[in-house]
Amino acid sequence: MERQCQEDTELPLRVVVLAHNSLLAGGVASRLREDSHLFEVDVIDAAAVDDAANQLLSITPEIVIVDALDERVIEKLPIIKLLEILPTVKVIQLNCRNDQIRVFTSEQRRAHKTGELFTMMQDIVTS
């Protein structure tokens, strides 16, 4: 789905809050829902990993929010797994203990030879 550029006609961002009994994640979801013209929010319980993965695939969010201190979510669906399921998603990890937000993204490229790999590695570091 292509997003439109004009602010008044732009579609809301599809956001999934991935949680398991996290007050922080629940609060963030509630706050995002207050701005329904900006965000379309779903909350998925990560306790059932297979079901959570299927829900993520059916929703195809642009952003997934996780609580860094919600150990069950991190254990059940690690960030690398989220990026494998949805390679274009942005994962935002909230950490209220130190007031930090980390953003994880994924990029996929083709490399058939080691020379292509080396070139890509240099491009990543120098860009």
N, C-alpha and C positions, 0 to 999 in steps of 0.2 A: 504494500500500500504506500503510495507516494504522498508525502505531507505537503500541504499547501503553505506558501510563504506568508501570505497576508495574515496578520494577527487576528483579525475579526473572523476569518474563515478557517483558521488552522484547526485541525482536528486535535482533540485532547490526547496527551501522551498516555499510552497503555503502560500502566505500572502494576507490578505484582510485588506485594510485600510477603516475603517468605518467612514464616514464623512458626514457633511452637511455644505457646504460652508466654510470649515476650510482651511485657507491658510497653516497652519502647516501640516495638514494631506495630503493636495495636494502636498506640497513640499517633504514630506517624501516619498510619493508614487513615485514621479518623480525620486528622488534619488535612491530608491530601484530598479527601472526599469533600471537604468544605469548599474546595476550588474545583468543582466538577467540570467547569468549562475548560480547565487546564489539564486535569488528570482523570483518567478512567482507571479506577483502582480495584484490584482483586486481592484478597488475602488467601494464601494457600498454606495449609498446615503441612509442614515438612515431615511430620512424624511418619507418614506413609509415603516412602520415597517413590515407589513406582507410580502411585496415583499423582503425586506432586509433579513428577516429570511429565506425565501425560497431560496434566492440566496446563503446565507451562507451554507445552507444544501446541495445545489447542488455543491458548490465549495469545501466544506469540507477542509478549510484551517488548517494549523498547527498553524498559528499565526494570531491574529486579533489585529490591531493597532487602538486605539482611542485617540482622543485629549481630555484631561481632562477638558479643558476649553470650549469645544464644547457642550454647555448645551443641545441642541436639541438631540444630539446623546445619551448623558447620560440619558436624560429623556425618549426617545423613546425606546432605547435598553440598559437598565442597564446591568452592568457587570454580575450580577447574572443570568440574562436572557440569555446572550451570553453563559455562562457556562452550562445552562440548555439545550440550543439548541445543543451545541457542547461540550460535557463533557470532551473531551481530548484536546481541544484547549488551547493555552496559549494566554491570553489577555494582551497586553502591552498598558499601559495608559501613554501617554506623557503629561508632564506639563512643558511648556516652561517658565511659570512665575517663577518657582523655580528650573528649570533645573533638574527635577526628572523624573525617569521612574519607574513605578510600574508594576510588573508582577503578574497576577492572574492566578491560575490554579484550577482545580477541581479534586477531587478524590471521587470515589464511592466505597463503601464497603457494604457488607451484615452484618446485625446484627438482629437476631431474638429475642434475649433476652437482658434484661438490663445489664446482666453480660458481654455479648459480646460488648455492647456499652461502658461500663466502661473500659474494657480491651483496646479497640480501642483508647479511649480517652487518656489513660495512654501511650500507644505506640506512639501516635502522639506527645505528650509533651516530652517524653524522647528520641525520636529518632532524 
